[in-house]
Amino acid sequence: MTELFKYVMEDFNTGTMPHRKYYNLEVYQREKEARAAKKGRTGPVKKTAIDDEADMRRQKAADIASEKEARLMEAYQELKYSDKAKEMKEQELLRLQMQHAYQIGDKEKAAKIQARLAPDVDK
């Protein structure tokens, strides 16, 4: 084992590495990936540089997006399987009726609808 290490150290120290990949690893990796892509093989991209902050930002953004999507799906399911959507439509219809009553001058009807639309206050 030590003889192999001495051999590699000698090549390293004299600058005569046995393969061209040892002279510039980034260029070698890009060429290797280009050859693999030409053949139609695309494997996992290997990291050549460490950028933890960018990875953390990307991960945080992905987490926020997935949480937002989950909340949206939950709200959709709640509206789909409950009477909430029906109640919202009824409230909108009552608002339109109230506006119409105000426009034609029927203030008594408008006041009744407004009282009906007022939020319930539980004490």
Long-range contacts (C-beta under 8 A, 24 or more apart in sequence): 91-117
